[in-house]
Amino acid sequence: MGQPAQRAVVVGTGPDADAAAALLHADGWVVDHQTGATPTHPGASLLVVDEWTAETAPHVVAARRAGSRVTVLAELILERTPRSVVAVTGTAGKTTTARLLATILTHARREPLITPDGRAANAWPNASLVEPALHDGDMLVAELTSTHLCYMDGWTGPDVAVVTNLWPDHVELHGSLAAYVAAKQRILRRRDRPVAVNADDAAGQALLGPPASSDVAWFSQCVPVPHGAWIQDGRLHIRWDGVHEDVCAVVHTSGWMHPTAVVAAAAAAMWCGAGSEAIAAGVAAAEQLPHRFHDLGEVAGIRVIDDAMAATPVKASAAISRCDLETLVVLVGGDAQVDGRVVHADPAADAALRQAITLASGAAHLIGFGTAGALVADQCPATIRVPTLTDAITVAAQRARAGDTILLAPMFPMAQSDRVIFAGRMRHMIADT
């Protein structure tokens, strides 16, 4: 007599939850697909959650206390794929690095598989990868957030790991800075697989500790490295197995693609067997990603930049620092809380937020929107406080003059629909001028 089938609970709605349920059902699990706000899981040995579910969520805490494994669709996909996996994580630059790496590998004729339809171009393994990932092939490039990695207890890890950088962020989703760092460390736990690490990020290295692997390639946007990739005098260089090559100019990437993403992708690509010609071709072919310091054009001589993915203080500060404060109209705000959790509440994140607001206060006009806009106004009384992003766009258009720059760099989480609204309205205004 056979063993009874194991029971799994899948929580959520939409294509990813449906795909997880179908995948487990095909593997012989008894699947209970729950879509309510208060999921329960008595007797289930597996709980599948959305990748943005907090580790501190009551149903996650209860499941772990009961001995159930908690996972996400990305892990189910990566556990089952026969392809080699290159995984990219970090606090910033994951998407750009992952997509540039896939472009380089295409030019190296490695036929990479990467999520084609991620929200805001994110490269998280989602429902669209379930079937393609099951087939034999070459490489799968996966962007993994901390809220993927914290649930990846079963997957053995990537064949190549990349960490773009690390600083306190999304700490509220993990309950502590230590838990956030522990999630990121999972990508580096294999001793027998190569890694690519940011030589410029001393603070991140201190948090992560040394990789378990001795096969380390370094990348830097400013100094030569003994093994890996770096930028010097506007050109990308690599040194691999003692051979130094001047690969290509990277000046054209300065408009939107962060130099760290260029060198991170180059270092990872070399671990995947790509040479300098493929790297140069991939960098040249890189396509602008939406909502990442995207120069939308000009409206009546006013430059408009969409950096809506700068939803953390450090990212927003980086965007603001690239602009002339005297001619800058900056829009910040969004959601001060997500699922009842205060955003940027960790002491380190709060300190970064205060620094970012201080920087933004030097702009010609600082416009705060949403619930987070009120928080910004509390710290900077000069903030022009408005209820919604739509209101912020209207005020920005009224205040800006020819020669100014309008920048959306929210500092806080915001709805993807609002990102689309900003880009769409600004493009419409530009087309009408």
VEXVO-552170 format. One record per residue (C-alpha): residue number from 1; residue in three letters; x, y, z. Coordinates in Angstrom, 3 decimals, padded with zeros to 6 digits. Each point is the difference from the previous one (the first is absolute). Layout:
<drenros>
k / r / x / y / z
NUM / ALA / X / Y / Z
...
</drenros>
This chain:
<drenros>
k / r / x / y / z
1 / MET / 000.000 / 000.000 / 000.000
2 / GLY / 001.469 / 003.376 / -001.066
3 / GLN / 000.671 / 002.974 / 002.189
4 / PRO / -002.747 / 002.625 / 000.093
5 / ALA / 000.688 / 003.078 / -002.116
6 / GLN / 001.482 / 002.963 / 001.777
7 / ARG / -002.139 / 003.110 / 000.401
8 / ALA / 001.053 / 003.465 / -001.140
9 / VAL / -001.704 / 003.335 / 000.502
10 / VAL / 000.450 / 002.639 / -002.701
11 / VAL / -000.922 / 003.533 / 001.068
12 / GLY / -000.962 / 002.773 / -002.389
13 / THR / -001.623 / 000.863 / -003.293
14 / GLY / 001.300 / 000.572 / -003.479
15 / PRO / 002.199 / -001.898 / -002.477
16 / ASP / 002.851 / -000.770 / 002.425
17 / ALA / -002.266 / -001.558 / 002.636
18 / ASP / -001.836 / -001.962 / -002.690
19 / ALA / 003.308 / -001.201 / -001.453
20 / ALA / 001.283 / -001.125 / 003.402
21 / ALA / -003.192 / -001.931 / 000.675
22 / ALA / 000.121 / -001.695 / -003.419
23 / LEU / 003.689 / -000.860 / 000.368
24 / LEU / -000.499 / -001.645 / 003.389
25 / HIS / -003.130 / -001.816 / -001.134
26 / ALA / 001.964 / -001.446 / -002.934
27 / ASP / 002.618 / -001.200 / 002.500
28 / GLY / -002.669 / -001.915 / 001.934
29 / TRP / -000.727 / 002.421 / 002.805
30 / VAL / -003.480 / 000.539 / 001.400
31 / VAL / -000.291 / 003.755 / -000.519
32 / ASP / -002.220 / 002.348 / 001.964
33 / HIS / -000.004 / 003.315 / -001.874
34 / GLN / -001.128 / 002.740 / 002.374
35 / THR / -000.770 / 003.555 / -001.071
36 / GLY / -001.322 / 001.469 / 003.248
37 / ALA / 001.632 / 002.639 / 002.170
38 / THR / 000.592 / -002.394 / 002.923
39 / PRO / 001.415 / -003.246 / -001.414
40 / THR / 000.102 / -003.122 / 002.133
41 / HIS / 002.121 / -003.085 / -000.485
42 / PRO / -000.749 / -002.769 / 002.540
43 / GLY / 001.718 / -003.218 / -000.974
44 / ALA / 001.814 / 001.506 / -002.976
45 / SER / 003.699 / -000.750 / -000.338
46 / LEU / 000.551 / 002.730 / -002.581
47 / LEU / -001.215 / 003.608 / -000.161
48 / VAL / 000.507 / 001.976 / -003.222
49 / VAL / -000.200 / 003.790 / 000.364
50 / ASP / 000.384 / 003.038 / -002.221
51 / GLU / 003.592 / 001.216 / -000.296
52 / TRP / -000.800 / 003.252 / 001.834
53 / THR / -001.451 / -001.774 / 003.038
54 / ALA / 001.723 / 001.107 / 003.197
55 / GLU / 001.791 / -002.593 / 002.096
56 / THR / -001.817 / 001.582 / 002.925
57 / ALA / -003.466 / -000.660 / -001.492
58 / PRO / -002.126 / -002.012 / 002.497
59 / HIS / -000.674 / -002.907 / -002.366
60 / VAL / 003.724 / -000.295 / -000.829
61 / VAL / 001.006 / 000.054 / 003.661
62 / ALA / -002.688 / -002.572 / 000.866
63 / ALA / 001.003 / -002.303 / -002.860
64 / ARG / 003.657 / 000.022 / 000.975
65 / ARG / -000.820 / -000.643 / 003.639
66 / ALA / -002.067 / -002.996 / -001.110
67 / GLY / 002.978 / -001.363 / -001.947
68 / SER / -001.356 / 000.801 / -003.444
69 / ARG / 002.323 / 001.096 / -002.751
70 / VAL / -000.813 / 003.425 / -001.467
71 / THR / 000.972 / 000.695 / -003.602
72 / VAL / -000.712 / 002.157 / -003.058
73 / LEU / -000.619 / -000.784 / -003.679
74 / ALA / 003.544 / 001.070 / -000.915
75 / GLU / 001.441 / -002.782 / 002.141
76 / LEU / -002.381 / -002.580 / -001.479
77 / ILE / 001.224 / 001.013 / -003.462
78 / LEU / 003.707 / 000.051 / 000.864
79 / GLU / -000.188 / -003.355 / 001.830
80 / ARG / -001.404 / -001.655 / -003.113
81 / THR / 001.974 / 001.570 / -002.845
82 / PRO / 002.793 / -002.005 / -001.676
83 / ARG / 001.593 / 003.234 / -001.158
84 / SER / 002.986 / 001.642 / 001.626
85 / VAL / -001.184 / 002.943 / 002.100
86 / VAL / 001.621 / 003.404 / 000.375
87 / ALA / -001.663 / 001.775 / 002.930
88 / VAL / 000.295 / 003.729 / 000.649
89 / THR / -000.860 / 001.657 / 003.282
90 / GLY / 000.860 / 003.243 / 001.782
91 / THR / -001.720 / 003.029 / 001.428
92 / ALA / 000.131 / 001.914 / -003.291
93 / GLY / 000.796 / -000.728 / -003.635
94 / LYS / -001.290 / -003.572 / -000.128
95 / THR / -002.305 / 000.439 / -002.987
96 / THR / 002.438 / 001.998 / -002.112
97 / THR / 002.828 / -002.435 / 000.736
98 / ALA / -002.128 / -003.063 / -000.746
99 / ARG / -001.353 / 001.337 / -003.272
100 / LEU / 003.373 / 001.296 / -001.184
101 / LEU / 001.528 / -003.380 / 000.866
102 / ALA / -002.656 / -001.762 / -002.086
103 / THR / 000.777 / 002.305 / -002.921
104 / ILE / 003.717 / -000.746 / 000.284
105 / LEU / -000.655 / -003.751 / 000.158
106 / THR / -002.181 / 000.260 / -003.105
107 / HIS / 002.930 / 001.540 / -001.851
108 / ALA / 002.173 / -002.809 / 001.381
109 / ARG / -002.494 / -002.456 / -001.567
110 / ARG / -000.951 / -001.460 / 003.386
111 / GLU / -003.780 / 000.278 / -000.621
112 / PRO / -000.916 / 001.304 / 003.449
113 / LEU / -003.486 / -000.346 / 001.436
114 / ILE / -001.303 / 003.001 / 001.943
115 / THR / -003.458 / 001.150 / 001.057
116 / PRO / -001.385 / 001.919 / -002.995
117 / ASP / -002.953 / 001.728 / 001.645
118 / GLY / 000.940 / 000.957 / 003.558
119 / ARG / -001.738 / 002.923 / 001.672
120 / ALA / 002.022 / 003.165 / -000.676
121 / ALA / 002.411 / -002.232 / -001.972
122 / ASN / 001.038 / -001.931 / 003.143
123 / ALA / 001.641 / -003.314 / -000.837
124 / TRP / -001.487 / -002.100 / 002.818
125 / PRO / -000.818 / -003.601 / -000.986
126 / ASN / -003.779 / 000.108 / -000.487
127 / ALA / -002.820 / -001.968 / -001.630
128 / SER / 001.332 / 000.670 / -003.493
129 / LEU / 003.160 / -002.007 / 000.813
130 / VAL / -001.652 / -003.139 / 001.389
131 / GLU / -000.171 / -001.954 / -003.267
132 / PRO / 003.142 / 001.374 / -001.730
133 / ALA / 002.101 / -000.652 / 003.110
134 / LEU / -000.946 / -003.690 / -000.001
135 / HIS / 001.549 / -000.604 / -003.414
136 / ASP / 003.643 / -000.766 / -000.637
137 / GLY / 001.923 / 003.106 / -000.880
138 / ASP / 002.952 / 002.135 / 000.833
139 / MET / -000.304 / 002.703 / 002.661
140 / LEU / -002.753 / 001.563 / 002.079
141 / VAL / 000.593 / 003.524 / 001.328
142 / ALA / -001.996 / 000.690 / 003.173
143 / GLU / -000.387 / 003.213 / 001.966
144 / LEU / -000.641 / -000.913 / 003.640
145 / THR / -001.156 / 002.367 / 002.733
146 / SER / 000.518 / -000.519 / 003.718
147 / THR / -003.624 / -001.162 / 000.198
148 / HIS / 000.765 / -002.718 / -002.517
149 / LEU / 003.172 / -001.116 / 001.720
150 / CYS / -001.399 / -000.084 / 003.541
151 / TYR / -002.358 / -002.770 / -001.118
152 / MET / 002.531 / -002.025 / -001.985
153 / ASP / 000.753 / -002.847 / 002.402
154 / GLY / -000.238 / -002.812 / -002.545
155 / TRP / 001.888 / 001.336 / -003.023
156 / THR / 003.713 / -000.766 / 000.062
157 / GLY / 000.936 / 003.358 / -001.497
158 / PRO / 001.187 / 001.487 / -003.309
159 / ASP / 002.844 / -001.073 / -002.225
160 / VAL / 001.221 / 003.608 / -000.051
161 / ALA / -000.965 / 002.537 / 002.688
162 / VAL / 000.145 / 003.784 / -000.340
163 / VAL / -000.434 / 002.537 / 002.823
164 / THR / -000.224 / 003.550 / -001.321
165 / ASN / 000.171 / 001.734 / 003.420
166 / LEU / -001.583 / -000.115 / 003.449
167 / TRP / -001.394 / 002.544 / 002.442
168 / PRO / -002.992 / -000.021 / 002.387
169 / ASP / -003.213 / -000.108 / -002.031
170 / HIS / -003.344 / -001.828 / 000.239
171 / VAL / 001.017 / -000.817 / 003.573
172 / GLU / -003.647 / 000.274 / 001.061
173 / LEU / -000.783 / -003.067 / -002.127
174 / HIS / 002.501 / -002.137 / 001.932
175 / GLY / -000.355 / 001.245 / 003.554
176 / SER / 003.643 / 000.959 / 000.489
177 / LEU / 003.107 / 001.047 / -001.887
178 / ALA / 001.599 / -003.340 / 000.907
179 / ALA / -002.871 / -001.888 / -001.660
180 / TYR / 000.243 / 002.187 / -003.111
181 / VAL / 003.744 / -000.647 / -000.282
182 / ALA / -000.511 / -003.722 / 000.632
183 / ALA / -002.383 / -000.132 / -002.945
184 / LYS / 002.557 / 001.591 / -002.310
185 / GLN / 002.766 / -002.284 / 001.283
186 / ARG / -001.857 / -003.051 / -001.301
187 / ILE / 001.081 / 000.762 / -003.533
188 / LEU / 003.656 / -000.360 / 001.044
189 / ARG / -000.191 / -003.158 / 002.096
190 / ARG / 001.361 / -002.482 / -002.572
191 / ARG / 003.712 / -000.710 / 000.207
192 / ASP / 000.199 / -001.595 / -003.440
193 / ARG / -001.468 / 002.796 / -002.141
194 / PRO / 001.538 / 003.315 / -001.132
195 / VAL / -001.213 / 003.410 / 001.128
196 / ALA / 000.316 / 003.624 / -001.103
197 / VAL / 000.254 / 002.607 / 002.761
198 / ASN / 000.122 / 003.813 / 000.130
199 / ALA / 003.503 / 001.169 / 000.943
200 / ASP / -001.287 / 003.547 / 000.644
201 / ASP / -002.566 / -001.041 / 002.618
202 / ALA / 002.065 / -000.362 / 003.177
203 / ALA / -003.049 / 000.405 / 002.236
204 / GLY / -001.869 / -002.715 / -001.875
205 / GLN / 002.986 / -002.338 / 000.179
206 / ALA / 000.153 / 000.532 / 003.758
207 / LEU / -003.668 / -000.928 / 000.344
208 / LEU / 000.168 / -003.026 / -002.295
209 / GLY / 003.322 / -001.381 / 001.139
210 / PRO / 002.308 / -001.892 / -002.366
211 / PRO / -001.583 / -002.262 / -002.641
212 / ALA / 000.205 / -003.733 / 000.657
213 / SER / 001.522 / -000.464 / -003.466
214 / SER / 003.631 / 000.733 / -000.752
215 / ASP / -000.896 / 000.727 / -003.641
216 / VAL / -000.661 / 003.738 / 000.263
217 / ALA / -000.060 / 002.596 / -002.761
218 / TRP / -000.050 / 003.614 / 001.097
219 / PHE / -001.574 / 002.965 / -001.721
220 / SER / 000.557 / 003.710 / 000.525
221 / GLN / -001.144 / 003.219 / -001.648
222 / CYS / 003.193 / 001.837 / 000.969
223 / VAL / 003.063 / -002.166 / 000.779
224 / PRO / 001.765 / -002.906 / -001.749
225 / VAL / -000.619 / -003.442 / 001.476
226 / PRO / 002.271 / -003.071 / -000.066
227 / HIS / -002.654 / -002.253 / -001.550
228 / GLY / -003.223 / 001.364 / -001.468
229 / ALA / -001.209 / 003.265 / -001.568
230 / TRP / 000.374 / 003.723 / 000.626
231 / ILE / -000.481 / 003.406 / -001.627
232 / GLN / 002.878 / 002.400 / -000.504
233 / ASP / -000.048 / 003.246 / -001.993
234 / GLY / -003.424 / -000.795 / -001.425
235 / ARG / 000.981 / -003.452 / -001.262
236 / LEU / -000.835 / -003.509 / 001.141
237 / HIS / 002.982 / -002.206 / 000.837
238 / ILE / 000.214 / -003.670 / 000.923
239 / ARG / 002.772 / -002.110 / 001.461
240 / TRP / -000.538 / -003.755 / -000.217
241 / ASP / 002.570 / -002.694 / 000.700
242 / GLY / 002.663 / 002.697 / 000.050
243 / VAL / -000.940 / 001.447 / -003.407
244 / HIS / -001.051 / 003.665 / -000.093
245 / GLU / -002.296 / 001.271 / -002.764
246 / ASP / -001.344 / 003.473 / -000.757
247 / VAL / -003.520 / -001.000 / -001.061
248 / CYS / -002.016 / 003.044 / -001.054
249 / ALA / -001.115 / 003.523 / 000.811
250 / VAL / -002.843 / 000.283 / 002.512
251 / VAL / -000.598 / 003.743 / -000.214
252 / HIS / -003.334 / -000.525 / -001.783
253 / THR / -001.351 / -001.959 / 002.950
254 / SER / 000.300 / 002.935 / 002.392
255 / GLY / -003.432 / 001.316 / -000.928
256 / TRP / -001.885 / -002.780 / 001.743
257 / MET / 001.987 / -003.182 / 000.579
258 / HIS / 001.992 / 000.140 / 003.213
259 / PRO / 003.701 / -000.824 / -000.521
260 / THR / -000.198 / -002.626 / 002.753
261 / ALA / -002.514 / -001.959 / -002.075
262 / VAL / 002.396 / 000.036 / -002.958
263 / VAL / 002.960 / -001.399 / 001.920
264 / ALA / -002.154 / -002.465 / 001.976
265 / ALA / -001.485 / -001.422 / -003.193
266 / ALA / 003.439 / -000.177 / -001.616
267 / ALA / 001.508 / -001.907 / 002.927
268 / ALA / -002.926 / -002.436 / 000.112
269 / ALA / 000.127 / -000.455 / -003.773
270 / MET / 003.642 / -001.053 / 000.172
271 / TRP / -000.887 / -002.690 / 002.545
272 / CYS / -002.547 / -001.161 / -002.612
273 / GLY / 002.635 / -000.254 / -002.708
274 / ALA / -000.684 / 003.255 / -001.863
275 / GLY / 002.975 / 001.785 / -001.520
276 / SER / 000.805 / 003.666 / -000.457
277 / GLU / -001.646 / 000.240 / -003.434
278 / ALA / -003.328 / -001.280 / 001.334
279 / ILE / 000.243 / 002.323 / 003.006
280 / ALA / 000.644 / 003.023 / -002.213
281 / ALA / -002.846 / -000.946 / -002.318
282 / GLY / -002.369 / -000.536 / 002.914
283 / VAL / 000.817 / 003.370 / 001.571
284 / ALA / -000.527 / 001.720 / -003.354
285 / ALA / -003.353 / -001.752 / -000.506
286 / ALA / -001.384 / 000.654 / 003.490
287 / GLU / -003.532 / 001.387 / -000.082
288 / GLN / -001.329 / 002.682 / 002.331
289 / LEU / -002.088 / -001.509 / 002.802
290 / PRO / -003.155 / 001.793 / 001.139
291 / HIS / -000.088 / 002.113 / 003.177
292 / ARG / 003.779 / -000.068 / 000.512
293 / PHE / 001.353 / 003.524 / -000.466
294 / HIS / -001.848 / 000.006 / -003.305
295 / ASP / 000.345 / 003.308 / -001.817
296 / LEU / -003.471 / 000.374 / -001.517
297 / GLY / 000.841 / 003.154 / -001.957
298 / GLU / -000.872 / 003.655 / 000.338
299 / VAL / -003.199 / 001.969 / 000.539
300 / ALA / 000.398 / 003.673 / -000.936
301 / GLY / 003.726 / -000.237 / 000.739
302 / ILE / -000.546 / -001.904 / 003.269
303 / ARG / 001.825 / -003.334 / 000.253
304 / VAL / -002.064 / -002.866 / 001.485
305 / ILE / 001.641 / -003.009 / 001.674
306 / ASP / -001.914 / -003.057 / 001.168
307 / ASP / 001.879 / -001.759 / 002.800
308 / ALA / -003.135 / -001.481 / 001.559
309 / MET / 001.860 / -003.161 / 001.037
310 / ALA / 002.092 / 002.133 / 002.391
311 / ALA / -002.331 / -001.076 / 002.789
312 / THR / 002.617 / 000.090 / 002.770
313 / PRO / 001.883 / 002.935 / 001.530
314 / VAL / 003.392 / -001.063 / -001.346
315 / LYS / -001.299 / -000.493 / -003.536
316 / ALA / -001.829 / 003.325 / 000.098
317 / SER / 003.122 / 001.756 / 001.308
318 / ALA / 002.036 / -001.452 / -002.852
319 / ALA / -002.505 / 001.342 / -002.540
320 / ILE / -000.243 / 003.450 / 001.598
321 / SER / 003.794 / 000.252 / 000.174
322 / ARG / 000.168 / -000.379 / -003.777
323 / CYS / -002.026 / 003.198 / -000.494
324 / ASP / 000.653 / 003.712 / 000.532
325 / LEU / -001.905 / 000.815 / 003.193
326 / GLU / -000.466 / 003.662 / -000.964
327 / THR / -002.093 / -001.004 / -003.030
328 / LEU / -001.586 / -003.153 / 001.407
329 / VAL / -003.677 / -000.667 / 000.686
330 / VAL / -000.062 / -003.322 / 001.836
331 / LEU / -003.057 / -002.126 / 000.753
332 / VAL / 000.258 / -002.281 / 003.035
333 / GLY / -002.558 / -002.047 / 001.911
334 / GLY / -002.145 / -003.075 / -000.356
335 / ASP / -000.997 / -002.365 / 002.783
336 / ALA / 001.281 / 000.531 / 003.539
337 / GLN / -001.348 / -003.435 / 000.985
338 / VAL / -000.377 / -003.264 / -001.881
339 / ASP / -002.304 / -002.681 / 001.388
340 / GLY / -000.030 / 001.799 / 003.341
341 / ARG / 003.805 / 000.140 / 000.256
342 / VAL / 001.795 / 003.347 / 000.194
343 / VAL / 002.437 / 000.375 / -002.888
344 / HIS / 003.649 / 000.939 / 000.727
345 / ALA / -000.569 / -000.475 / 003.751
346 / ASP / 003.334 / -001.744 / 000.633
347 / PRO / 002.468 / 002.475 / 001.603
348 / ALA / 002.455 / -000.234 / -002.899
349 / ALA / -002.742 / 000.445 / -002.602
350 / ASP / -001.492 / 002.884 / 001.975
351 / ALA / 003.379 / 001.716 / 000.109
352 / ALA / 000.323 / -000.417 / -003.776
353 / LEU / -003.503 / 001.429 / -000.408
354 / ARG / 000.856 / 003.104 / 002.016
355 / GLN / 003.133 / 000.518 / -002.089
356 / ALA / -001.999 / -000.396 / -003.213
357 / ILE / -002.627 / 002.515 / 001.114
358 / THR / 002.721 / 002.464 / 000.986
359 / LEU / 001.548 / -000.378 / -003.450
360 / ALA / -003.376 / 000.407 / -001.734
361 / SER / -000.765 / 003.105 / 002.048
362 / GLY / 002.725 / 001.781 / -001.937
363 / ALA / -001.961 / -000.307 / -003.243
364 / ALA / -001.757 / 003.012 / -001.499
365 / HIS / -003.309 / -001.708 / 000.780
366 / LEU / -000.678 / -003.118 / 002.084
367 / ILE / -003.466 / -001.483 / -000.520
368 / GLY / -001.257 / -002.742 / 002.345
369 / PHE / -002.922 / -002.246 / -000.914
370 / GLY / -001.879 / -002.873 / 001.624
371 / THR / 000.208 / -001.008 / 003.638
372 / ALA / 003.790 / 000.103 / -000.188
373 / GLY / -000.185 / 003.577 / -001.251
374 / ALA / -001.401 / 001.025 / 003.377
375 / LEU / 002.979 / -001.605 / 001.720
376 / VAL / 002.393 / 001.864 / -002.290
377 / ALA / -001.827 / 003.269 / 000.712
378 / ASP / 000.355 / -000.604 / 003.743
379 / GLN / 003.768 / -000.091 / -000.394
380 / CYS / 000.200 / 002.734 / -002.633
381 / PRO / -002.629 / 002.729 / 000.458
382 / ALA / 000.840 / 001.510 / -003.396
383 / THR / -001.468 / -003.106 / -001.676
384 / ILE / -002.987 / 000.695 / -002.237
385 / ARG / -002.460 / -002.581 / 001.349
386 / VAL / -002.596 / -001.493 / -002.378
387 / PRO / -002.287 / -003.050 / 000.382
388 / THR / 000.827 / -001.997 / -003.143
389 / LEU / 002.649 / -000.486 / -002.658
390 / THR / -002.376 / 001.514 / -002.546
391 / ASP / -000.150 / 003.154 / 002.115
392 / ALA / 003.799 / -000.030 / 000.271
393 / ILE / 000.326 / -000.144 / -003.795
394 / THR / -002.331 / 003.001 / -000.353
395 / VAL / 001.922 / 002.061 / 002.553
396 / ALA / 003.366 / -000.981 / -001.503
397 / ALA / -001.162 / 001.137 / -003.445
398 / GLN / -001.143 / 003.315 / 001.504
399 / ARG / 003.218 / 000.664 / 001.936
400 / ALA / 002.612 / -001.152 / -002.521
401 / ARG / 001.517 / 002.405 / -002.509
402 / ALA / 002.055 / -000.462 / -003.160
403 / GLY / 003.395 / -001.407 / 000.958
404 / ASP / -001.357 / -001.825 / 003.055
405 / THR / -000.194 / -003.757 / 000.568
406 / ILE / -003.037 / -001.826 / 001.355
407 / LEU / 001.116 / -003.190 / 001.775
408 / LEU / -002.194 / -002.724 / 001.488
409 / ALA / 002.108 / -001.758 / 002.675
410 / PRO / -002.562 / -001.103 / 002.586
411 / MET / 002.196 / -001.337 / 002.887
412 / PHE / -002.994 / -002.157 / 001.006
413 / PRO / -001.942 / -002.871 / -001.575
414 / MET / -002.618 / 001.045 / -002.522
415 / ALA / -002.519 / -001.857 / -002.110
416 / GLN / 001.082 / -001.189 / -003.430
417 / SER / -003.134 / 001.682 / -001.361
418 / ASP / 001.339 / 003.345 / 001.252
419 / ARG / 003.322 / -000.598 / -001.736
420 / VAL / -001.880 / -000.592 / -003.240
421 / ILE / -002.122 / 003.114 / 000.580
422 / PHE / 003.065 / 002.221 / 000.444
423 / ALA / 001.781 / -001.317 / -003.102
424 / GLY / -003.188 / 000.082 / -002.063
425 / ARG / -001.058 / 003.527 / 000.962
426 / MET / 003.472 / 001.400 / -000.481
427 / ARG / 000.409 / -001.679 / -003.381
428 / HIS / -003.383 / 001.411 / -001.019
429 / MET / 001.055 / 003.498 / 001.071
430 / ILE / 003.289 / -000.361 / -001.866
431 / ALA / -001.767 / -001.162 / -003.164
432 / ASP / -002.270 / 003.043 / 000.140
433 / THR / 002.859 / 002.511 / 000.119
</drenros>
